[in-house]
Amino acid sequence: MKKILLVDDEVSVVSFIRKGLVEENYEVSVAFDGNSGLKMALEGNFDLIILDIMLHDTNGLEICKAIRSNQIQTPILFLTALGTSENVALGLDIGGDDYLVKPFKFIELNARIKALLRRTGPLEQLNKPHNIFSIADLKVDDDAKTVERNQTFIVLTATEYRLLLVLIKNKGRVLSRLDLLESAWDINFNLSTNVVDVYINYLRKKIDADTNNKLIHTVVGMGYVLKEA
């Protein structure tokens, strides 16, 4: 049974979500404030965290940052009344994995939960060969979840990492913004594909900024490709 932590201070919302999740056979733990939610996230072993952004005692974005700073990679699904592209990008940039705007239907929440759990999936056999992808002096180890450029480790957010992984798995192939949105985020956010441009810029600053050998290239009118110049 998958374990879900729900952090939200609206009793009616918690009741609605918890009832639906229990009916879907999830084990649900609830925190009605941010401080309790953070403590439970750090001490528990959850498969997914559903985190409201606008909590009465703290901001959900700060909780997410604290969770990620403790090297916890549990998928985080944000709930919020703020649904602009800028807010979505901010939430994803600090380590969130998905974003659902209130009000929402439970069927949509459930679909996103399943997508996140499917993405993280069960671990395969530990003795399988490393999934290591490389191009030029860039190396991505998808088992260790590490990225190196010129033998220097690069720290990426979870979303930046997924985007880079899609690019390097398809090195030399031009991917449209929609391809990247659907692959790196796994589901359709019903957003402008501008969010892809935002994250490509984040990646360029970390991957290509300090070298003349640029690897991330724009193909005007078509998308992006990871290749040697």
C-alpha positions as a printed NumPy array, in Angstrom:
array([[  0.   ,   0.   ,   0.   ],
       [  1.444,   3.374,  -1.055],
       [  1.889,   5.946,   1.725],
       [  0.889,   9.557,   1.082],
       [  1.501,  12.588,   3.28 ],
       [ -1.127,  15.325,   2.899],
       [ -0.187,  18.789,   4.218],
       [ -3.109,  21.237,   4.099],
       [ -4.781,  23.466,   6.678],
       [ -8.252,  23.528,   5.091],
       [-10.322,  20.912,   6.935],
       [-12.869,  20.544,   4.142],
       [-10.142,  20.021,   1.52 ],
       [ -8.336,  17.499,   3.707],
       [-11.561,  15.583,   4.31 ],
       [-12.368,  15.526,   0.588],
       [ -8.883,  14.373,  -0.476],
       [ -8.373,  11.882,   2.34 ],
       [-11.721,  10.188,   1.699],
       [-10.91 ,   9.749,  -1.992],
       [ -7.39 ,   8.484,  -1.368],
       [ -8.489,   5.948,   1.223],
       [-11.085,   4.65 ,  -1.241],
       [ -8.217,   4.254,  -3.726],
       [ -6.373,   2.12 ,  -1.147],
       [ -3.681,   4.625,  -0.211],
       [ -2.423,   4.967,   3.349],
       [ -2.875,   8.654,   4.187],
       [ -1.166,  10.696,   6.901],
       [ -2.346,  14.271,   7.457],
       [ -0.627,  17.395,   8.77 ],
       [ -2.763,  20.506,   9.284],
       [  0.167,  22.914,   9.462],
       [  3.502,  23.354,   7.735],
       [  5.781,  22.703,  10.682],
       [  4.121,  19.379,  11.462],
       [  4.151,  18.496,   7.775],
       [  7.868,  19.15 ,   7.476],
       [  8.626,  17.085,  10.584],
       [  6.569,  14.17 ,   9.231],
       [  8.176,  14.447,   5.794],
       [ 11.67 ,  14.331,   7.281],
       [ 10.953,  11.498,   9.698],
       [  8.53 ,   9.374,   7.672],
       [  8.962,   7.165,   4.654],
       [  6.343,   8.345,   2.175],
       [  5.82 ,   7.505,  -1.485],
       [  4.275,  10.903,  -2.25 ],
       [  3.738,  14.274,  -0.548],
       [  0.721,  16.469,  -1.362],
       [  1.61 ,  19.958,  -0.19 ],
       [ -0.554,  23.069,  -0.099],
       [  1.419,  26.226,  -0.815],
       [ -0.625,  28.764,   1.151],
       [ -0.487,  27.417,   4.709],
       [ -1.329,  29.611,   7.692],
       [  1.997,  29.13 ,   9.48 ],
       [  4.459,  28.937,   6.604],
       [  4.773,  28.777,   2.829],
       [  4.663,  25.365,   1.186],
       [  7.51 ,  26.384,  -1.108],
       [  9.781,  26.778,   1.928],
       [  8.756,  23.334,   3.159],
       [  9.619,  21.89 ,  -0.234],
       [ 13.038,  23.557,  -0.138],
       [ 13.687,  22.124,   3.326],
       [ 12.675,  18.639,   2.208],
       [ 14.97 ,  18.765,  -0.82 ],
       [ 17.849,  20.247,   1.217],
       [ 17.683,  17.073,   3.332],
       [ 18.237,  14.99 ,   0.184],
       [ 14.706,  13.578,   0.255],
       [ 13.525,  12.968,  -3.305],
       [  9.944,  11.889,  -2.537],
       [  7.651,  13.262,  -5.298],
       [  5.895,  16.476,  -4.231],
       [  2.551,  17.536,  -5.67 ],
       [  1.689,  21.163,  -4.932],
       [ -1.875,  22.338,  -4.325],
       [ -2.59 ,  26.034,  -4.68 ],
       [ -5.032,  28.71 ,  -5.737],
       [ -2.244,  30.429,  -7.69 ],
       [ -2.198,  28.99 , -11.178],
       [ -0.157,  31.325, -13.367],
       [  2.711,  29.968, -15.453],
       [  5.183,  31.933, -13.333],
       [  3.938,  30.33 , -10.119],
       [  4.03 ,  26.885, -11.705],
       [  7.61 ,  27.415, -12.867],
       [  8.644,  28.651,  -9.404],
       [  7.1  ,  25.645,  -7.68 ],
       [  8.792,  23.21 , -10.048],
       [ 12.103,  25.023,  -9.891],
       [ 12.488,  24.629,  -6.137],
       [ 11.923,  20.881,  -6.335],
       [  8.223,  20.218,  -6.872],
       [  7.166,  17.514,  -9.305],
       [  3.634,  18.573, -10.194],
       [  1.156,  21.362,  -9.561],
       [ -2.627,  21.268,  -9.236],
       [ -4.751,  24.409,  -9.017],
       [ -7.709,  24.628,  -6.628],
       [-10.541,  23.904,  -7.086],
       [-10.013,  20.545,  -8.764],
       [-11.847,  17.275,  -9.268],
       [-10.606,  14.225,  -7.411],
       [-10.331,  12.275, -10.67 ],
       [ -7.669,  14.769, -11.841],
       [ -5.787,  14.591,  -8.549],
       [ -5.847,  10.807,  -8.678],
       [ -4.529,  10.759, -12.254],
       [ -1.617,  13.008, -11.306],
       [ -0.799,  10.904,  -8.248],
       [ -0.705,   7.762, -10.366],
       [  1.515,   9.494, -12.924],
       [  3.995,  10.571, -10.234],
       [  4.075,   7.15 ,  -8.605],
       [  4.478,   5.522, -12.005],
       [  7.393,   7.827, -12.806],
       [  9.298,   6.998,  -9.636],
       [  8.203,   3.379,  -9.934],
       [  9.538,   0.341,  -8.106],
       [ 13.3  ,  -0.042,  -8.061],
       [ 14.686,  -2.572, -10.488],
       [ 17.26 ,  -5.186,  -9.533],
       [ 20.232,  -3.625,  -7.806],
       [ 22.759,  -5.672,  -9.773],
       [ 21.671,  -4.362, -13.158],
       [ 24.243,  -2.312, -15.134],
       [ 24.418,   1.398, -14.427],
       [ 22.262,   3.58 , -16.664],
       [ 24.942,   6.053, -17.641],
       [ 24.436,   8.476, -20.518],
       [ 27.148,  10.714, -21.894],
       [ 28.022,  13.185, -24.607],
       [ 31.335,  15.017, -24.869],
       [ 32.397,  15.676, -21.237],
       [ 28.845,  15.534, -19.872],
       [ 27.815,  12.4  , -17.963],
       [ 24.458,  11.565, -16.391],
       [ 24.24 ,   8.568, -14.056],
       [ 20.531,   7.8  , -13.813],
       [ 20.996,   5.269, -11.022],
       [ 22.982,   7.598,  -8.778],
       [ 21.011,  10.621, -10.094],
       [ 24.227,  12.572, -10.606],
       [ 25.382,  14.912, -13.359],
       [ 29.001,  15.715, -14.205],
       [ 30.544,  18.108, -16.702],
       [ 34.311,  18.002, -17.174],
       [ 34.521,  15.776, -14.054],
       [ 32.764,  18.405, -11.931],
       [ 29.449,  17.522, -10.3  ],
       [ 26.515,  19.786, -11.142],
       [ 23.543,  20.184,  -8.801],
       [ 20.171,  20.197, -10.592],
       [ 16.624,  20.414,  -9.317],
       [ 14.437,  17.344,  -9.87 ],
       [ 12.721,  19.002, -12.833],
       [ 15.983,  20.165, -14.419],
       [ 17.358,  16.656, -14.032],
       [ 14.378,  15.035, -15.755],
       [ 14.599,  17.501, -18.619],
       [ 18.312,  16.859, -19.093],
       [ 17.727,  13.11 , -18.934],
       [ 15.173,  13.303, -21.753],
       [ 17.59 ,  15.377, -23.838],
       [ 20.59 ,  13.106, -23.303],
       [ 18.597,   9.932, -23.923],
       [ 17.632,  11.49 , -27.257],
       [ 20.968,  13.158, -28.039],
       [ 21.175,  14.3  , -31.632],
       [ 17.396,  14.271, -31.99 ],
       [ 15.404,  17.488, -32.172],
       [ 12.619,  17.466, -29.571],
       [  9.708,  19.876, -29.728],
       [  8.61 ,  21.818, -26.679],
       [  5.542,  19.604, -26.438],
       [  7.742,  16.475, -26.595],
       [  9.799,  17.8  , -23.702],
       [  6.787,  18.93 , -21.682],
       [  5.111,  15.546, -21.979],
       [  8.298,  13.551, -21.359],
       [  9.982,  15.526, -18.575],
       [  6.787,  16.357, -16.694],
       [  4.987,  13.13 , -17.681],
       [  1.588,  14.816, -17.936],
       [ -0.006,  17.773, -19.679],
       [ -0.055,  20.812, -17.395],
       [ -2.433,  22.664, -19.736],
       [  0.206,  25.393, -19.783],
       [  1.981,  27.34 , -22.443],
       [  5.073,  25.421, -23.537],
       [  6.986,  28.521, -22.429],
       [  7.725,  26.614, -19.214],
       [ 10.077,  24.44 , -21.306],
       [ 11.984,  27.53 , -22.482],
       [ 12.35 ,  28.629, -18.853],
       [ 13.886,  25.301, -17.857],
       [ 16.123,  25.104, -20.909],
       [ 17.582,  28.443, -19.811],
       [ 18.092,  27.078, -16.286],
       [ 19.926,  24.06 , -17.719],
       [ 22.096,  26.171, -20.003],
       [ 23.269,  28.256, -17.059],
       [ 24.377,  25.112, -15.259],
       [ 25.51 ,  22.88 , -18.128],
       [ 26.9  ,  25.242, -20.778],
       [ 27.767,  28.465, -18.96 ],
       [ 31.459,  27.832, -18.285],
       [ 32.508,  26.181, -21.533],
       [ 32.879,  27.044, -25.199],
       [ 31.576,  23.601, -26.151],
       [ 27.838,  24.284, -25.947],
       [ 25.668,  21.159, -25.907],
       [ 22.102,  22.487, -25.694],
       [ 21.045,  23.957, -29.024],
       [ 17.886,  25.701, -30.231],
       [ 16.435,  24.65 , -33.577],
       [ 14.345,  27.674, -34.51 ],
       [ 10.68 ,  26.861, -34.948],
       [ 11.19 ,  23.207, -34.018],
       [ 12.576,  22.781, -30.51 ],
       [ 15.805,  21.779, -28.811],
       [ 18.571,  19.222, -29.289],
       [ 21.5  ,  18.022, -27.19 ],
       [ 24.539,  17.586, -29.42 ],
       [ 28.127,  18.647, -29.863],
       [ 28.513,  21.804, -31.932]])
